[in-house]
Amino acid sequence: MSWQSAARGGLRTLHRGSLPRRTGVIDLQNQLSRVCLAANSGLARPQIQPISSPQSPFQSNSFATASIAPKASKTPKAKSSKNAHNESKKNKKPMSEKQQEAQRLKKLRAQITELKATALLEPPKRLVVSAFGLAMAEKLREIKGQYKIQEAFILAIEHGKSLSGLERERFQSQADANKVANTAAHDAWIRSHTPLQIKEANSARSNLSRLSNKSYPSLKDDRLPKSPKSAYMFYVIDRLGAENYHGKPGTETFKYIGEEWAQLPQSEKDRYEQLHVEDRQRYEREHLKAYGVPAQAVRITAGKSEDSI
């Protein structure tokens, strides 16, 4: 019998309805084995594991095929924080003018608070330095609690105006001594900070004056190096002493000096350039001594020189 006939003959009996309920799968395996042997085609024998135990009615009525695992359902990916942030920005409503102004003022207040922390705004308390002020203070201490505040101040002012010569001399002597004490206390307070701290404080004070309506004067410290003068500034200082500029307004004087500088021969300018180089070297030495770091390049604008650490 040819393998085709064997296959046709064997497969005719594969109808599951003709097999017993519990032995159908085993008979099916035996028939498939005979078909494979008859074919002798080198094809791999079906690798079907023998069933050693009775199967359920559902399994016995089906072919020995592997069950297909159900596909795993795809879970939606969580949105990244970056995408969520971008979406929130898109959905965010634009701020009104009132909100923008409130935000600007908030940033300005934070900036001013930070500058005040650097500006060294708590110098030592100053003593009274005038005879009149000392006389008023003495009278206020004398009548404290006896009068209302307004009445007490009126009496103290009258007392200060009606001082005798001897009393005025006494108060003036005390005022002069207070001036000396104030200077000593202020110098000691300045020197309790490093030159770099004084420099940063002056920078913060300048910014505070610009951002607010209040004036914050710079702290004076003779340890701070003076910025080098430009060649043009040396020329201006030279020309201000000339007689033809005495008594003339400053704007007119500087205008003429600027015109003179523009027409000055290069050989004359070189002399002032050399003065600038020497002054720059002086500044670099003082900068290194005061701040402990070399000075960076100085940017010269309109006769002024600016540097940064």
C-alpha positions as CSV (number, residue, x, y, z in Angstrom):
1,M,0.0,0.0,0.0
2,S,1.3,3.4,-0.9
3,W,1.7,6.0,1.8
4,Q,-0.9,8.2,0.1
5,S,-3.5,5.4,0.4
6,A,-2.5,4.7,4.0
7,A,-2.9,8.3,4.7
8,R,-6.3,8.5,3.1
9,G,-7.4,5.4,4.8
10,G,-6.1,6.4,8.1
11,L,-7.4,9.9,8.0
12,R,-10.9,8.7,7.2
13,T,-11.2,7.3,10.7
14,L,-10.0,10.5,12.3
15,H,-13.5,11.9,12.6
16,R,-13.9,12.5,16.3
17,G,-17.5,11.4,16.3
18,S,-16.6,7.8,15.5
19,L,-14.1,7.5,18.4
20,P,-15.0,6.5,21.9
21,R,-15.2,9.4,24.3
22,R,-12.2,8.4,26.4
23,T,-10.0,6.5,24.0
24,G,-10.3,8.7,21.0
25,V,-7.1,10.6,21.6
26,I,-5.0,7.4,22.1
27,D,-6.4,5.8,18.9
28,L,-5.7,9.0,17.0
29,Q,-2.1,8.9,18.1
30,N,-1.7,5.3,16.9
31,Q,-3.2,6.1,13.5
32,L,-0.9,9.1,13.0
33,S,2.1,7.0,13.9
34,R,1.1,4.4,11.2
35,V,0.6,7.2,8.6
36,C,4.1,8.6,9.3
37,L,5.8,5.1,9.0
38,A,4.0,4.4,5.7
39,A,5.0,7.8,4.3
40,N,8.7,7.1,5.1
41,S,9.4,10.6,3.8
42,G,11.9,11.6,6.4
43,L,9.4,14.0,8.0
44,A,9.7,14.4,11.7
45,R,7.2,12.3,13.6
46,P,4.7,14.4,15.4
47,Q,5.9,14.9,19.0
48,I,2.7,14.1,20.9
49,Q,3.0,13.3,24.5
50,P,1.1,10.1,25.6
51,I,-1.8,10.7,27.9
52,S,-1.4,8.6,31.0
53,S,-4.5,9.6,32.7
54,P,-8.1,10.0,31.7
55,Q,-9.0,13.3,30.3
56,S,-12.0,15.5,30.8
57,P,-14.9,15.0,28.4
58,F,-14.0,18.3,26.8
59,Q,-10.4,17.2,26.2
60,S,-11.4,13.8,24.8
61,N,-13.6,15.4,22.2
62,S,-10.8,17.6,20.8
63,F,-7.6,17.0,18.9
64,A,-4.3,17.0,20.7
65,T,-3.4,20.5,19.9
66,A,-1.7,23.0,22.1
67,S,-3.9,25.6,23.7
68,I,-3.3,29.2,22.6
69,A,-2.5,31.5,25.4
70,P,-4.7,34.6,25.5
71,K,-3.0,37.8,24.4
72,A,-2.0,40.1,27.2
73,S,-4.0,43.2,27.3
74,K,-2.0,46.4,26.8
75,T,-2.0,48.7,29.7
76,P,-1.9,52.4,28.8
77,K,1.5,53.9,29.4
78,A,1.7,56.5,32.1
79,K,2.5,60.0,30.7
80,S,5.9,61.2,31.5
81,S,6.4,64.1,33.9
82,K,7.8,66.2,31.0
83,N,4.8,65.7,28.8
84,A,2.5,66.3,31.8
85,H,4.4,69.6,32.5
86,N,4.1,70.7,28.9
87,E,0.4,69.9,28.8
88,S,-0.2,71.8,32.0
89,K,1.7,74.8,30.5
90,K,-0.5,74.6,27.4
91,N,-3.7,74.4,29.5
92,K,-2.5,77.2,31.8
93,K,-4.3,80.5,31.2
94,P,-2.1,83.6,30.5
95,M,-1.7,85.9,33.5
96,S,-3.6,89.1,33.5
97,E,-1.7,92.5,33.8
98,K,-2.6,92.6,37.5
99,Q,-1.1,89.2,38.1
100,Q,2.0,90.0,36.1
101,E,2.5,93.2,38.1
102,A,2.1,91.3,41.4
103,Q,4.7,88.7,40.2
104,R,7.1,91.5,39.3
105,L,6.7,93.1,42.7
106,K,7.2,89.8,44.4
107,K,10.5,89.2,42.5
108,L,11.6,92.8,43.2
109,R,10.9,92.4,47.0
110,A,12.9,89.2,47.1
111,Q,15.8,90.9,45.2
112,I,15.8,93.8,47.6
113,T,15.8,91.5,50.6
114,E,18.8,89.6,49.3
115,L,20.7,92.9,48.6
116,K,20.0,94.2,52.1
117,A,21.5,91.1,53.6
118,T,24.8,91.9,51.7
119,A,24.7,95.7,52.0
120,L,25.8,95.9,55.7
121,L,23.0,98.2,56.8
122,E,23.6,98.0,60.6
123,P,26.5,100.3,61.4
124,P,27.2,101.3,65.1
125,K,24.7,103.8,66.5
126,R,26.0,107.4,66.2
127,L,26.2,109.8,69.2
128,V,24.7,113.3,69.0
129,V,27.3,115.7,67.5
130,S,25.7,119.1,68.0
131,A,25.4,121.3,71.1
132,F,21.8,122.0,70.4
133,G,20.9,118.3,70.1
134,L,22.7,117.5,73.3
135,A,20.9,120.3,75.1
136,M,17.5,119.0,73.9
137,A,18.4,115.4,74.9
138,E,19.4,116.6,78.4
139,K,16.1,118.5,78.8
140,L,14.0,115.6,77.6
141,R,15.6,113.3,80.1
142,E,15.0,115.9,82.8
143,I,11.2,116.2,82.2
144,K,10.5,112.7,81.1
145,G,7.0,111.6,82.2
146,Q,5.9,115.1,83.3
147,Y,4.5,116.3,80.0
148,K,2.9,114.9,76.8
149,I,5.4,114.1,74.1
150,Q,4.5,117.2,72.0
151,E,4.8,119.6,74.9
152,A,8.0,118.0,76.1
153,F,9.6,118.5,72.7
154,I,8.5,122.2,72.6
155,L,10.2,122.8,76.0
156,A,13.4,121.0,74.9
157,I,13.6,123.1,71.8
158,E,13.2,126.3,73.8
159,H,15.9,125.1,76.2
160,G,18.3,124.4,73.3
161,K,17.7,127.9,71.9
162,S,18.2,129.7,75.2
163,L,21.6,128.3,76.2
164,S,24.0,130.5,78.0
165,G,27.6,130.9,76.7
166,L,29.0,128.6,79.3
167,E,26.3,125.9,78.7
168,R,26.9,126.1,74.9
169,E,30.6,125.7,75.4
170,R,30.0,122.6,77.6
171,F,27.6,121.0,75.1
172,Q,29.9,121.8,72.2
173,S,32.9,120.2,73.9
174,Q,30.8,117.1,74.4
175,A,29.7,117.2,70.7
176,D,33.3,117.3,69.5
177,A,34.2,114.3,71.7
178,N,31.2,112.4,70.2
179,K,32.4,113.1,66.7
180,V,35.8,111.5,67.5
181,A,34.0,108.5,69.2
182,N,31.7,108.1,66.2
183,T,34.6,108.1,63.8
184,A,36.5,105.5,65.9
185,A,33.5,103.3,66.2
186,H,32.7,103.4,62.5
187,D,36.3,102.7,61.5
188,A,36.4,99.7,63.8
189,W,33.1,98.4,62.3
190,I,34.5,98.8,58.8
191,R,37.7,96.9,59.6
192,S,35.7,94.2,61.3
193,H,34.8,93.2,57.7
194,T,37.1,92.1,54.9
195,P,37.8,94.5,52.0
196,L,35.9,92.0,49.7
197,Q,32.8,92.2,52.0
198,I,33.0,96.1,51.9
199,K,33.3,95.9,48.1
200,E,30.2,93.6,47.8
201,A,28.3,95.8,50.3
202,N,29.0,98.9,48.1
203,S,27.8,97.0,45.0
204,A,24.6,96.0,46.9
205,R,24.0,99.5,48.1
206,S,24.4,100.9,44.6
207,N,21.7,98.4,43.3
208,L,19.4,99.2,46.2
209,S,19.6,102.9,45.4
210,R,18.7,102.1,41.8
211,L,15.8,99.7,42.7
212,S,14.3,101.8,45.5
213,N,13.6,105.5,46.2
214,K,16.0,105.6,49.1
215,S,19.7,106.5,48.9
216,Y,22.3,104.1,50.2
217,P,25.7,105.8,50.3
218,S,28.8,103.8,49.7
219,L,31.0,102.7,52.6
220,K,34.4,104.4,52.7
221,D,37.4,102.1,53.3
222,D,40.9,103.2,52.6
223,R,41.9,99.5,52.1
224,L,39.9,99.4,48.9
225,P,42.1,100.0,45.8
226,K,41.2,102.9,43.6
227,S,40.4,102.0,40.0
228,P,43.1,103.0,37.5
229,K,42.6,106.2,35.5
230,S,42.4,106.1,31.8
231,A,44.7,108.1,29.5
232,Y,41.9,110.5,28.8
233,M,41.2,111.1,32.5
234,F,44.9,112.0,33.0
235,Y,44.6,114.5,30.2
236,V,41.4,116.0,31.7
237,I,43.1,116.4,35.1
238,D,46.0,118.1,33.3
239,R,43.8,120.5,31.3
240,L,41.4,121.5,34.2
241,G,44.3,123.4,35.8
242,A,44.7,125.5,32.7
243,E,43.8,129.2,33.1
244,N,41.6,129.4,30.1
245,Y,39.1,127.1,31.8
246,H,38.8,128.9,35.1
247,G,35.3,130.1,35.9
248,K,33.7,128.3,32.9
249,P,30.7,125.9,33.4
250,G,31.7,122.3,33.7
251,T,29.7,121.1,30.6
252,E,31.4,123.7,28.4
253,T,34.8,122.9,29.8
254,F,34.5,119.1,29.3
255,K,33.2,119.7,25.8
256,Y,36.3,121.7,24.8
257,I,38.7,119.3,26.5
258,G,37.1,116.4,24.6
259,E,37.6,118.2,21.3
260,E,41.2,118.9,22.2
261,W,41.8,115.2,23.0
262,A,40.4,114.2,19.6
263,Q,42.9,116.5,17.8
264,L,45.8,115.7,20.1
265,P,48.8,114.1,18.2
266,Q,49.4,110.5,18.9
267,S,52.9,111.3,20.3
268,E,51.2,113.4,23.0
269,K,48.6,110.8,23.7
270,D,51.3,108.2,24.2
271,R,52.5,110.1,27.3
272,Y,49.1,109.8,28.9
273,E,48.9,106.2,27.8
274,Q,52.1,105.5,29.8
275,L,50.6,107.2,32.9
276,H,47.6,104.9,32.5
277,V,49.8,101.8,32.3
278,E,51.7,102.7,35.5
279,D,48.4,103.4,37.3
280,R,47.1,100.1,36.1
281,Q,50.1,98.3,37.6
282,R,49.6,100.2,40.9
283,Y,46.0,99.0,40.9
284,E,46.9,95.4,40.3
285,R,49.3,95.4,43.2
286,E,46.7,96.9,45.6
287,H,44.0,94.6,44.3
288,L,46.0,91.5,45.0
289,K,46.9,92.8,48.5
290,A,43.3,93.7,49.4
291,Y,41.3,90.9,47.9
292,G,43.8,88.1,47.6
293,V,43.1,87.5,43.9
294,P,44.5,89.1,40.7
295,A,42.5,91.8,39.1
296,Q,40.7,91.0,35.9
297,A,40.8,93.1,32.8
298,V,39.5,96.6,33.3
299,R,36.8,97.9,31.0
300,I,37.3,101.6,30.3
301,T,34.2,103.7,29.3
302,A,33.9,107.4,29.1
303,G,36.9,108.1,31.2
304,K,35.9,105.6,33.9
305,S,37.5,102.3,34.6
306,E,35.4,99.4,35.9
307,D,36.7,96.0,37.1
308,S,35.4,92.9,38.7
309,I,36.9,90.2,40.9
